[in-house]
């Protein structure tokens, strides 16, 4: 039985992770950490101290917080030889380099998205990129998401830009309203961020070439869509040494 703790357990994603872990075969939720303490998550009392993870002898800690908190959490987990499954985004390359150096006695995966369909969407967009001249990304998230564009959108653009450098120039000479063409992401691929009530998380990648377009879209209906990936990562993290970026290798793609 793999003992798991969740950091950010009182948040929406953290609470969903607690429920999924508690219900999963082979996993046991033994600790929960959040600034909101004194309540319970799936029968586990939430503590505000990371020490609760060590006291519960967790094998794996799931971190669904924010980048500023994870910069503290991850070195602590590495120091205590606890595997880390991280759904937080917003890290700099310097942050990632630091995490790579830190995890020597335990392992860490940071994934922009744990939904299997979203991981496949990014992979398909990366595969398609060399065959098209233009591309744009539209990401749609709930109105409670504070950052934009999403980590998934940025990661998608990074992978597409690495796969192809033959993108056509944007013909736009004038924007009647600044920002109408979206933000320029990696490879100058435009990214449009929508924040909309009634949605959870959706992304559409549109690629165009002569006389054709290809649209790759993933829709998240509920936060539970991320949980199979989280559970998979908790079960497989011990087999993937050191630092892993993205869920791809855990899925064998």
Buried (B, 14 or more C-beta within 10 A) or exposed (E): EBBBBBBBBBBEBBBBBBBBBBEBEEBBBBBBBBEEBEEEBBEBEBBEEBEBBBEBEBBBBBBBBBBEBBBEBBBBBBEBEBBBBBBBBBBEEEBBEBBBEBBEEBBBBBBBBBBBBBBBBBBBBBEBBEEBEBBBBBBBBBEEBEEBBBBBBBBBBBBBBEBBEEBEEBEEEEEEEEEEEBBEBBBEBBBBBEBEEEBBBBBBBBBBBEEEEBEBEBBBEEBEBBBBBBBBBBBBBEEBEEBBBBBBEBBEE
